[in-house]
């Protein structure tokens, strides 16, 4: 509604300008033209005053006071053409702000425009249903060029998907049967079938849309910082204008100064820069919820990381099979896999994946929560799990890494060790953060101290906190000293949600669909790439740099013009035109935050 009002005001001023021009230079009715402009100017000034009062009531300083004073001053001294130009520039500036913000935010809005509305349900016949009616387990068809309606798993064949609007990955991604497909991705040239894993309301794309809506709805904190510049700037403008009037004895000097005291660098440049920065982040697969997030992220001195699923891939693999002397590695692995083959535990899946394809049969399978699994294999009672479960009456030397111990008929056979694979970009990410001047990199993990320290050393983490439950992670963040703040927390799981809220900036690795973490975080990294933490920080710093420079450049230009105008060098009409030059320069400069240089 406010955008519509801004455009209406601009059109009203344009129409009056044309009519007044015709009256004065066509019909030679100078008096009528002046009355028309004076009435319009007074009306617009009144509307601006009402808006300013609303701004003051919301706790912000309204820099429109300068614009209102400039209009009134020019009308009072009979410079109605200058007043009309000021009005034209002010309403045009508001309309330009709307255009610039819309331009900067176009990447975010593209997500909303591509929101899937229907899905093709497979059955005896293929029929189109509303996307909200899709149920988990439904078999769906996606035709060439269509948007994937919900999260799911590819049933057969291959599919080529464009995930650029979700992850920032520009090249098409090839998916194979059994791999997940993400809602919001655009299909390539061939139709494919998949099974729905989530309903539309729980799918990744809807989560992104909610983040976008939240990003658009919440105001940026730096706008309030810009308002603090407004107080000294307004006082400075009145001092220069008043001094010029007193020294010269000519009230025209007062109007000449104020018409070049453009408030637009303050009310336009900062928010446009922030929206542009949020747009640039979205192009890199990072959804930033508010401008406040960019401001805090630009100042971050400590970055804390969860381990599993964040620094590592979260997929344990067998790294060593260590049998006792009387047992072979193949026998140990086969017995463990046979016993574990019906278990859903992550270690069981890793063992089965590493074992031979053909396994002997097992009977009397029993799973003991928190202990392990036992079964009868070829007449022997085989146990696989924790050391105390496998050999309760004997002491087994426990490994410093994650391991499954195996016994047969209470005779210890050996152990199988596992490791969580490091993300290939993890070390590069830590190095990049160090290069940005962030010297305090912390890992907060629920894993044991030896494992956590090994991972930290491998990637270049500075400080390690192990054996941490979710409440312990919060305590670690709370104990950071003031010189180590602001702190950013990077996590991916449900257990990370409390610490993401506690940190000054919460960054969620959202590619795996960790809804709780994504909702709790201030920004969500949509591509499964830890190096985007460096990208996000770089964009935030560049954005805040451009925002401040835009404000200060505008203020500097205005101050120089005000000083010149105080000597009567700049006619009122020329000053009004120069005001728009200042506005255009600052807005265009602010839009630089959307450029590729933000991540170069």
Phi, psi and omega in degrees: 000319180295322178297319179297320179296321179297317179293322178297318179297319179298314180296322179297315179295319179298316180296315179297322179299316179296315181296315180297321178298317179295320181294317185281314187261346177261306182263356180058038177256073185298319183297315180294320178298319181293318179298317180299313181293321180296316180296314180298314181300319180294321180295313180296319178299321179295315179297319178295324179295320178297316178298322181294320178298319177298322179295317179297321179294333179278002177094009180248157177270129183270107180283356176296348178303322178296316181295318179298316180296321180296317179296313181297318182296317181291325177292324183294328181264009177082007178274065188288332176292322175296320178298320180295321179294318178300316179298318180297318181291322181291311179292324176294324177296319177297317179294322178295323177300314179299318180294315182295317179297320179294320179295316182293332185264007188297326180293324177291318182293335179298328177299317181292321182293330182269007183300123180293139182249333182227166177219153179261108182273127179271139178194218173298324172226154177274126180228153182269129180231157174300143184299331180289346180270355181292133179248155177300131181098349177295141175267124187238155177244135175243120182276164180305134177081357182273163178268135177296123189283324182219166176291143181193191181234131181295130185279315184204160177071207180229162177215143177250119187239143174262109181253020187299323181286347182258318187242348184083358178285117188283329184275150177298147181252130178271128178246144178244165180307133181095346179271155183279146173241140187256134178300141182099342176288147182259127182289155179273226189269354184235138178291153176213160180249144177210163179255136183288126176262339179219157171284166183301318184294337180258357184285161185302320186294319178295326176296320179295317180300318179296322177295319179297315179299320179293321179298322181285330186277331186268130181287157181272137181295328183294339174299321178290327175296321178296324178299331179290333173292333187294326183297304178295327180294317179296316179298316179300317181298316180292325179294313180295316181295316180295320179295317178299321179294312184294315183293319183273337185073011183247114181296343178298327180300323180300313180292322181297324179288314186291332181290340176262357179277068185290128177276355187299326177303331181275316187272348182245314193298310185297307181296326179294319178298320181292316178295322177297320178295320177296322177295317179297321178297319181296327177295336180263013178078029180233115178268113178261127189282323183218162173294332177302322179299316178298318181297312181292319182297327179294337183256001187303135178247343179226136173238122179254142183234139162287160181266293188291122180086352180245296174279327175254171182280346181080012179242103180288139177230154178289125180250337181204138173245114189241088182279158171287164187306324184274004182236145177268160179296321180296319180293316180300313182292321181294315179297319180295316181293322179297320180289324187268358194295338179259004180274148179264002182296146183299325178290324178297317180297323180292321179294313181299322180294330182270347185277168176299157182294326182260120181240149176292165180281154180229145178233168178054044178292130179221131179250126180256114183302128179079001181239299181163206183228143174228152180199161176264119182235117181052041177080002181249140177276106183258132176241140177221128181161218180288156184300316182292334178281321184287315182227076185295333184265356183232155179268124178248135176295117185274142180284151177282348179248174179296130185210153171246129181259147186230138174222159176224122183052047178061022175247121185292127184255337181142190182222158177240125183258152184229159174214146176272124185292130178292146170294134183297336182266003186297310182296320178297324179296314181296320178297319179296320178293321176298320180294333176282358178094007178271104188267347185248094178254124188239140172246126179244109189232150173275356181282170181289157186302313181299319180293315181298318181293323179297315179296315182299317180294324182293328185255346179098031176282142184274329188217139184235134171233114184250175179054040184258125169278170180308320180291332178289325178299320179297319180297320179299315179296323182290333183275355178296139182285161179303328181288345179265003181252157002292155180240137175253138178246132179244123180208176184222341188256174178300322181292347178272345186305314180299319181288330176295324177287322183292322182295158177297323176226124177256124179245119182256135171279096191264003184295332182274002176082028177286088189299314183299316179295318182296319181290329182279338188278161175274337178213150183234127177269109189280338178264140183284069187214109184295334182295346177294344174296318176295317179300314181298317180295319179296315178298317180299315181294317180295319180298312181294325176298313180294320180299312180294317180298321179300313180297311185290323177297315179299316179296318181297314180297316180298319181296317178298315179295323179295318179296318178295317182295331181294342177268003178079017183281328184259113176301156185301316182295318179297320178298321178296322178290321179296330179302318181292329176299315179299314180302312183297317180300313184291321180293315179296323178294320180297325181291350176297339179297343180271357188281165180295336182301339181300334181239007179282000000 
